[in-house]
């Protein structure tokens, strides 16, 4: 069974930084596109950032451009989300997702989510 394991969530004050990590528990994801989504209470789950399998193309939601950076580890089997200048509105459960096509068109594999709380 494919599993994604997230880590790095927590509580931080506004203006602070956190780095989320996502790694597969078994199957390698070196050829997969990866993405981070988030869901705040009472809101829909929205995509935050994505990176294609080669790692040279990324996309960001307008709300996080210039503050968040998605990247792949040296082995491309881990994906990170560096979050800087955090705002209270960034508070949400963050999910890692994987797309086996490599292009970020459909994400059938999901992690369990990690809570990020930003206080003002």
Secondary structure, DSSP 8 states (H G I E B T S, - for coil): ---EEEE--EEEETT--EEEEEEESSS--TTSEEEEEEE-TTS--EEEEEE-TTSS-EEE-GGGTTTEEEEE-TTSSEEEEEE-S--GGG-EEEEEEEETTSSSS---EEB--EEEEEE-
